[in-house]
């Protein structure tokens, strides 16, 4: 019969003829002593319920660790989502600011490089250019070579004004009505009129056209003549 030391598990071979009484055993290896009885001497074995308290505690500890790990993982995912959302929001804002800056730069470039087109689109902008000390030629035309002549026709004095209109753009331009204003030495207006028809149609790029207008019985005291393109309210 093979028996084992309960302390160190050293095995011993006992003769099968051993008496049915319990035998006192002592381990030669570790010195542990115990009572050894043959199997026939064991009766009415009472089952002993295993103590599962340690296993249950381990399971609870493991469950707590898993729950904490899941909580940390959820927090990490939430933080990552917030970070991604914040980055996307900043990217959208940066693109918006970049677009705004590009638009402002384009607008400023147009204001500086294309004042004529700006004033054509918004005539009120001409005042802003004027405040900045810049005169904007929205028509693309210049008036030059003004000649003033007094003559007597049928016994009546006549004032004749002649000049040239040049197209300084790269395309055809329609000549708007011309406004003539006579002023005295103090700059007061003595008389004004509008020449509605100048030429027979648009003048081409770089072309110079001429105009002439006459006024019978001009007022006395004329010191200067103002010639410009007529404003909307001056066209009759």
Residue frames relative to the residue before (quaternion, step in Angstrom):
aa qw qx qy qz dx dy dz
X 1.0000 0.0000 0.0000 0.0000 0.00 0.00 0.00
X 0.2866 -0.7615 0.5618 0.1495 3.58 -0.84 0.98
X 0.0171 -0.7769 0.6294 -0.0095 3.54 -0.90 1.00
X 0.2431 -0.7671 0.5781 0.1352 3.58 -1.24 0.46
X 0.5210 -0.6129 0.4998 0.3211 3.52 -1.18 0.69
X 0.4407 -0.7123 0.4721 0.2749 3.63 -0.71 0.97
X 0.6796 0.5100 -0.2936 0.4380 3.58 1.18 -0.60
X 0.8394 0.1278 -0.0443 0.5264 3.60 0.75 -0.99
X 0.4548 -0.7238 0.4174 0.3083 3.60 1.31 0.10
X 0.3353 0.7133 -0.5418 0.2918 3.60 1.09 0.54
X 0.3158 -0.7787 0.5211 0.1497 3.53 -0.79 1.06
X 0.0890 -0.7670 0.6349 0.0246 3.51 -1.23 0.80
X 0.3106 -0.7350 0.5798 0.1645 3.53 -1.15 0.79
X 0.1063 -0.8010 0.5884 0.0285 3.60 -0.50 1.26
X 0.5463 -0.6070 0.4522 0.3586 3.58 -1.01 0.66
X 0.5344 -0.6353 0.4565 0.3200 3.57 -1.10 0.72
X 0.6363 0.5510 -0.3274 0.4293 3.60 1.21 -0.49
X 0.3514 0.7406 -0.5124 0.2559 3.57 1.17 0.11
X 0.5679 -0.6209 0.4167 0.3439 3.56 -1.03 0.89
X 0.6028 -0.5810 0.4201 0.3501 3.50 -1.28 0.44
X 0.5509 0.5934 -0.4171 0.4127 3.60 1.22 -0.16
X 0.5980 -0.5591 0.4293 0.3814 3.52 -1.21 0.42
X 0.2489 -0.7683 0.5786 0.1144 3.53 -1.05 0.81
X 0.3766 -0.7019 0.5569 0.2354 3.54 -0.98 0.89
X 0.0878 -0.8016 0.5914 0.0073 3.56 -0.73 1.14
X 0.0548 -0.7614 0.6445 0.0434 3.54 -1.24 0.65
X 0.4077 -0.7298 0.4988 0.2288 3.55 -0.77 1.11
X 0.4013 -0.7317 0.5067 0.2165 3.51 -0.82 1.07
X 0.6540 0.5286 -0.3171 0.4386 3.53 1.17 -0.40
X 0.8286 0.1667 -0.0700 0.5299 3.55 0.77 -1.05
X 0.4878 -0.6950 0.4106 0.3323 3.59 1.26 -0.14
X 0.4274 0.6972 -0.4740 0.3264 3.61 1.23 0.16
X 0.1910 -0.7885 0.5762 0.0994 3.57 -1.02 0.86
X 0.0697 0.7941 -0.6001 0.0662 3.56 -1.08 0.71
X 0.4658 -0.6390 0.5305 0.3055 3.56 -1.33 0.26
X 0.0940 -0.7880 0.6084 0.0123 3.54 -0.81 1.07
X 0.0326 -0.7929 0.6082 -0.0185 3.55 -0.81 1.07
X 0.5418 -0.6108 0.4512 0.3603 3.57 -1.04 0.55
X 0.6752 -0.5270 0.3392 0.3891 3.52 -1.22 0.50
X 0.6258 0.5596 -0.3451 0.4197 3.58 1.10 -0.69
X 0.6481 0.5303 -0.3183 0.4444 3.51 1.22 -0.44
X 0.6271 0.5275 -0.3402 0.4613 3.60 1.26 -0.20
X 0.1039 0.7911 -0.5933 0.1066 3.54 -0.77 1.01
X 0.8364 0.1899 -0.1480 0.4925 3.51 -1.33 0.46
X 0.0747 0.8109 -0.5729 0.0934 3.55 0.74 1.08
X 0.2420 -0.7676 0.5811 0.1206 3.55 -0.84 0.99
X 0.3765 -0.7372 0.5032 0.2481 3.63 -0.55 1.07
X 0.2493 -0.7628 0.5845 0.1195 3.52 -0.99 0.89
X 0.3755 -0.7357 0.5207 0.2160 3.60 -0.72 1.06
X 0.4606 -0.6977 0.4821 0.2619 3.52 -0.85 1.04
X 0.4268 -0.6863 0.5339 0.2486 3.52 -1.11 0.75
X 0.1078 -0.8373 0.5357 0.0185 3.60 -0.32 1.28
X 0.3487 0.7736 -0.4813 0.2198 3.59 1.23 0.15
X 0.6601 0.5028 -0.3189 0.4580 3.59 0.98 -0.83
X 0.6508 0.5146 -0.3208 0.4569 3.58 0.97 -0.82
X 0.6553 0.5052 -0.3186 0.4624 3.56 0.96 -0.84
X 0.6370 0.5228 -0.3256 0.4636 3.58 1.00 -0.79
X 0.6463 0.5157 -0.3148 0.4661 3.56 1.03 -0.84
X 0.6426 0.5203 -0.3216 0.4614 3.57 1.02 -0.84
X 0.6531 0.5098 -0.3128 0.4644 3.59 0.98 -0.86
X 0.6462 0.5147 -0.3194 0.4642 3.57 0.99 -0.83
X 0.6534 0.5074 -0.3098 0.4686 3.55 0.99 -0.87
X 0.6368 0.5265 -0.3259 0.4595 3.58 1.02 -0.82
X 0.6475 0.5089 -0.3203 0.4682 3.59 1.00 -0.81
X 0.6406 0.5206 -0.3262 0.4606 3.58 0.98 -0.82
X 0.6604 0.5049 -0.3061 0.4639 3.57 0.95 -0.90
X 0.6517 0.5124 -0.3149 0.4621 3.58 0.97 -0.90
X 0.6572 0.5040 -0.3091 0.4674 3.59 0.96 -0.82
X 0.6380 0.5249 -0.3220 0.4623 3.55 1.04 -0.83
X 0.6482 0.5069 -0.3165 0.4719 3.58 1.00 -0.83
X 0.6315 0.5309 -0.3293 0.4593 3.58 1.03 -0.81
X 0.6591 0.4978 -0.3057 0.4736 3.57 0.95 -0.89
X 0.6454 0.5249 -0.3203 0.4531 3.58 1.01 -0.85
X 0.6451 0.5088 -0.3215 0.4708 3.60 1.00 -0.82
X 0.6486 0.5136 -0.3155 0.4647 3.57 0.97 -0.85
X 0.6488 0.5155 -0.3171 0.4613 3.58 1.00 -0.81
X 0.6524 0.5036 -0.3188 0.4680 3.59 0.99 -0.84
X 0.6448 0.5186 -0.3193 0.4618 3.57 1.00 -0.85
X 0.6569 0.5033 -0.3112 0.4674 3.59 0.95 -0.87
X 0.6436 0.5140 -0.3211 0.4674 3.58 1.00 -0.82
X 0.6452 0.5169 -0.3227 0.4609 3.59 0.98 -0.85
X 0.6534 0.5045 -0.3159 0.4677 3.59 0.96 -0.86
X 0.6494 0.5176 -0.3219 0.4547 3.59 0.98 -0.83
X 0.6526 0.5045 -0.3139 0.4702 3.59 0.96 -0.87
X 0.6528 0.5135 -0.3134 0.4603 3.58 0.95 -0.89
X 0.6550 0.5088 -0.3143 0.4619 3.58 0.97 -0.85
X 0.6459 0.5121 -0.3233 0.4647 3.59 1.00 -0.82
X 0.6545 0.5042 -0.3164 0.4662 3.58 0.95 -0.85
X 0.6436 0.5186 -0.3267 0.4584 3.59 0.99 -0.84
X 0.6584 0.4964 -0.3100 0.4733 3.59 0.97 -0.87
X 0.6336 0.5305 -0.3367 0.4514 3.58 1.02 -0.78
X 0.6472 0.5076 -0.3177 0.4718 3.58 0.98 -0.86
X 0.6550 0.5079 -0.3122 0.4643 3.58 0.96 -0.87
X 0.6557 0.5086 -0.3160 0.4599 3.57 0.96 -0.85
X 0.6440 0.5028 -0.3293 0.4734 3.58 1.00 -0.78
X 0.6354 0.5278 -0.3284 0.4580 3.56 1.05 -0.78
X 0.6743 0.4794 -0.2982 0.4759 3.58 0.91 -0.89
X 0.6344 0.5263 -0.3333 0.4577 3.58 1.04 -0.78
X 0.6508 0.5094 -0.3130 0.4680 3.57 1.01 -0.83
X 0.6452 0.5159 -0.3173 0.4658 3.55 1.01 -0.83
X 0.6569 0.5079 -0.3129 0.4610 3.56 0.94 -0.89
X 0.6426 0.5130 -0.3242 0.4677 3.58 1.01 -0.84
X 0.6500 0.5194 -0.3176 0.4548 3.57 0.99 -0.84
X 0.6496 0.5109 -0.3148 0.4667 3.57 0.99 -0.86
X 0.6478 0.5146 -0.3205 0.4613 3.57 0.99 -0.86
X 0.6494 0.5059 -0.3213 0.4681 3.58 0.97 -0.83
X 0.6521 0.5140 -0.3155 0.4593 3.57 0.97 -0.86
X 0.6607 0.4949 -0.3117 0.4705 3.58 0.92 -0.89
X 0.6329 0.5309 -0.3311 0.4559 3.56 1.04 -0.79
X 0.6553 0.4989 -0.3102 0.4748 3.56 0.99 -0.84
X 0.6341 0.5386 -0.3324 0.4442 3.58 0.99 -0.84
X 0.7170 0.4432 -0.2530 0.4749 3.56 0.98 -0.88
X 0.7812 0.3819 -0.1828 0.4588 3.58 0.84 -1.00
X 0.8012 0.2103 -0.1057 0.5502 3.60 1.10 -0.57
X 0.0203 0.8419 -0.5389 0.0185 3.62 0.66 1.00
X 0.6096 0.5694 -0.3630 0.4152 3.60 1.03 -0.72
X 0.6836 0.4764 -0.2893 0.4711 3.57 0.87 -0.91
X 0.6165 0.5403 -0.3479 0.4550 3.58 1.05 -0.73
X 0.6939 0.4616 -0.2828 0.4748 3.59 0.85 -0.92
X 0.6126 0.5403 -0.3568 0.4532 3.60 1.06 -0.65
X 0.6815 0.4729 -0.2818 0.4823 3.56 1.01 -0.82
X 0.7921 0.0587 -0.0092 0.6075 3.58 1.07 -0.76
X 0.2824 -0.8077 0.4906 0.1649 3.62 0.02 1.25
X 0.5933 0.5861 -0.3737 0.4060 3.60 1.11 -0.60
X 0.5678 0.6091 -0.3863 0.3967 3.59 1.18 -0.44
X 0.5214 0.6445 -0.4186 0.3709 3.59 1.18 -0.40
X 0.6240 0.5389 -0.3410 0.4515 3.60 1.07 -0.69
X 0.6363 0.5210 -0.3309 0.4629 3.57 1.03 -0.75
X 0.6445 0.4959 -0.3215 0.4852 3.57 0.98 -0.81
X 0.6392 0.5301 -0.3323 0.4472 3.57 1.00 -0.77
X 0.6416 0.5144 -0.3224 0.4688 3.58 1.02 -0.76
X 0.6796 0.4687 -0.2802 0.4898 3.55 1.16 -0.63
X 0.5555 -0.6413 0.3749 0.3735 3.57 1.30 0.12
X 0.6152 0.5298 -0.3547 0.4638 3.59 1.18 0.42
X 0.2381 -0.7571 0.5947 0.1280 3.54 -0.87 1.01
X 0.2101 -0.8028 0.5517 0.0841 3.56 -0.67 1.12
X 0.2455 -0.7572 0.5927 0.1228 3.54 -0.82 1.05
X 0.1463 -0.8413 0.5159 0.0678 3.56 0.03 1.28
X 0.6583 0.5209 -0.3152 0.4426 3.59 1.18 -0.37
X 0.3634 -0.7284 0.5043 0.2883 3.58 1.12 -0.51
X 0.6117 0.5234 -0.3313 0.4920 3.57 1.26 0.46
X 0.1589 -0.7716 0.6070 0.1040 3.55 -1.14 0.62
X 0.2842 -0.7320 0.5990 0.1569 3.55 -1.19 0.72
X 0.1253 0.8048 -0.5649 0.1325 3.58 -0.72 1.04
X 0.7979 0.3417 -0.2350 0.4375 3.53 -1.46 -0.03
X 0.1677 0.8117 -0.5385 0.1519 3.58 0.89 0.95
X 0.0669 -0.7758 0.6273 0.0127 3.54 -0.98 0.97
X 0.1412 -0.7842 0.6020 0.0512 3.55 -0.94 0.97
X 0.0413 0.8160 -0.5709 0.0804 3.59 -0.78 1.04
X 0.2022 -0.7440 0.6268 0.1127 3.57 -1.00 0.94
X 0.0543 0.7866 -0.6121 0.0606 3.54 -1.02 0.87
X 0.3673 -0.6901 0.5753 0.2406 3.55 -1.33 0.30
X 0.0134 -0.7858 0.6170 -0.0397 3.55 -0.70 1.12
X 0.8328 -0.0801 -0.0059 0.5477 3.55 -0.57 1.21
X 0.7114 -0.4758 0.2444 0.4559 3.50 1.01 0.88
X 0.6572 0.4774 -0.3125 0.4924 3.59 1.25 0.15
X 0.4506 -0.6869 0.4871 0.2965 3.62 -0.88 0.88
X 0.0746 -0.7790 0.6226 0.0025 3.53 -1.08 0.87
X 0.2299 -0.7467 0.6112 0.1268 3.58 -1.03 0.91
X 0.0893 -0.7935 0.6015 0.0226 3.58 -0.72 1.10
X 0.0892 -0.7835 0.6146 0.0191 3.58 -0.92 0.98
X 0.0262 -0.7915 0.6101 -0.0241 3.55 -0.83 1.06
X 0.1302 0.7942 -0.5878 0.0827 3.54 -1.23 0.50
X 0.4287 -0.6794 0.5340 0.2634 3.53 -1.36 0.00
X 0.1572 -0.7434 0.6418 0.1041 3.55 -1.22 0.62
X 0.1045 -0.8138 0.5715 0.0141 3.59 -0.65 1.13
X 0.3365 -0.7098 0.5870 0.1959 3.55 -1.08 0.84
X 0.1274 -0.8337 0.5363 0.0345 3.58 -0.41 1.24
X 0.5656 0.5865 -0.3910 0.4281 3.60 1.25 0.22
X 0.5633 -0.6055 0.4500 0.3369 3.57 -1.33 -0.05
X 0.7199 0.3667 -0.2504 0.5335 3.59 1.23 0.27
X 0.6653 -0.4842 0.3728 0.4289 3.56 -1.27 0.16
X 0.0980 -0.7947 0.5981 0.0324 3.54 -1.08 0.78
X 0.3434 -0.7089 0.5777 0.2141 3.54 -1.04 0.84
X 0.3650 -0.7351 0.5284 0.2174 3.56 -0.87 0.95
X 0.3155 -0.7531 0.5429 0.1963 3.61 -0.63 1.05
X 0.6766 -0.4650 0.3569 0.4457 3.63 -1.24 0.20
X 0.3467 -0.7269 0.5599 0.1947 3.53 -1.18 0.71
X 0.2367 -0.7562 0.5977 0.1215 3.54 -1.14 0.78
X 0.1179 -0.7844 0.6082 0.0289 3.57 -0.88 1.04
X 0.0288 -0.7983 0.6004 -0.0379 3.56 -0.81 1.06
X 0.2003 -0.7616 0.6086 0.0975 3.59 -0.88 1.04
X 0.0533 -0.8084 0.5860 -0.0142 3.58 -0.84 1.00
X 0.4449 -0.6691 0.5282 0.2746 3.53 -1.27 0.56
X 0.7618 -0.3789 0.2588 0.4573 3.57 -1.31 -0.16
X 0.6784 0.4774 -0.2926 0.4757 3.59 1.15 -0.56
X 0.5555 -0.6152 0.3921 0.3991 3.59 1.25 -0.10
X 0.4644 0.6732 -0.4559 0.3511 3.59 1.23 0.10
X 0.4768 -0.6709 0.4898 0.2876 3.54 -1.09 0.76
X 0.2181 -0.7805 0.5766 0.1040 3.55 -0.85 1.05
X 0.7821 -0.1268 0.1234 0.5975 3.55 0.98 -0.80
X 0.0146 -0.7919 0.6105 -0.0008 3.59 -1.17 0.64
X 0.0488 0.7804 -0.6228 0.0274 3.56 -1.20 0.62
X 0.3503 -0.7369 0.5503 0.1774 3.54 -1.31 0.40
X 0.2413 -0.7268 0.6282 0.1374 3.53 -1.06 0.91
X 0.2397 -0.8369 0.4774 0.1191 3.59 -0.08 1.30
X 0.7808 0.2725 -0.1489 0.5421 3.58 0.99 -0.72
X 0.0235 0.7808 -0.6209 0.0646 3.55 -0.64 1.19
X 0.8197 0.0480 -0.0737 0.5660 3.58 -0.42 1.18
X 0.5754 -0.6118 0.4410 0.3164 3.54 -1.38 0.00
X 0.8053 -0.0906 0.0680 0.5819 3.58 1.20 -0.01
X 0.7536 -0.3436 0.2551 0.4990 3.62 -1.22 -0.24
X 0.2966 -0.7256 0.5890 0.1963 3.54 -1.17 0.57
X 0.5156 -0.6897 0.4312 0.2692 3.53 -1.04 0.86
X 0.7056 -0.4494 0.3407 0.4291 3.53 -1.35 0.19
X 0.8417 0.1533 -0.1430 0.4977 3.55 -0.85 1.04
X 0.5316 0.6365 -0.4047 0.3854 3.60 1.26 0.01
X 0.2333 -0.7521 0.6030 0.1277 3.56 -1.13 0.77
X 0.0813 -0.7871 0.6111 0.0192 3.57 -0.83 1.04
X 0.3341 -0.7472 0.5422 0.1897 3.56 -1.20 0.48
X 0.1249 -0.7672 0.6232 0.0866 3.52 -1.30 0.39
X 0.0468 -0.7703 0.6346 0.0415 3.55 -1.31 0.39
X 0.0257 0.7769 -0.6285 0.0263 3.56 -1.07 0.77
X 0.1741 -0.7898 0.5842 0.0687 3.54 -1.12 0.72
X 0.1282 -0.7704 0.6223 0.0528 3.53 -1.16 0.79
X 0.2802 -0.7627 0.5624 0.1531 3.54 -0.72 1.13
X 0.8497 0.0847 -0.1020 0.5103 3.52 -1.12 0.79
X 0.0232 0.8199 -0.5703 0.0443 3.61 0.55 1.08
X 0.5592 -0.6147 0.4233 0.3609 3.62 -1.08 0.59
X 0.5221 -0.6221 0.4800 0.3317 3.54 -1.24 0.46
X 0.7552 0.4060 -0.2919 0.4239 3.52 -1.26 0.45
X 0.3763 0.7239 -0.5009 0.2888 3.61 1.18 0.37
X 0.1004 -0.8114 0.5755 0.0198 3.56 -0.75 1.08
X 0.8106 0.0553 -0.0224 0.5825 3.58 1.10 -0.54
X 0.2318 -0.7496 0.6069 0.1267 3.51 -1.29 0.52
X 0.1737 -0.7746 0.6031 0.0777 3.57 -0.83 1.03
X 0.0235 -0.7868 0.6164 -0.0202 3.58 -0.80 1.05
X 0.1713 0.7691 -0.5905 0.1742 3.55 -0.71 1.12
X 0.6021 -0.5253 0.4390 0.4109 3.54 -1.35 -0.01
X 0.5031 -0.6942 0.4287 0.2850 3.55 -0.86 0.98
X 0.4319 -0.6646 0.5537 0.2555 3.50 -1.23 0.67
X 0.7063 -0.4823 0.2901 0.4294 3.63 -1.16 0.43
X 0.7205 0.4507 -0.2679 0.4538 3.60 0.89 -0.86
X 0.6572 0.5205 -0.3061 0.4511 3.60 1.25 -0.19
X 0.5776 0.5768 -0.3792 0.4358 3.58 1.29 -0.04
X 0.0790 -0.8307 0.5510 0.0099 3.55 -0.63 1.13
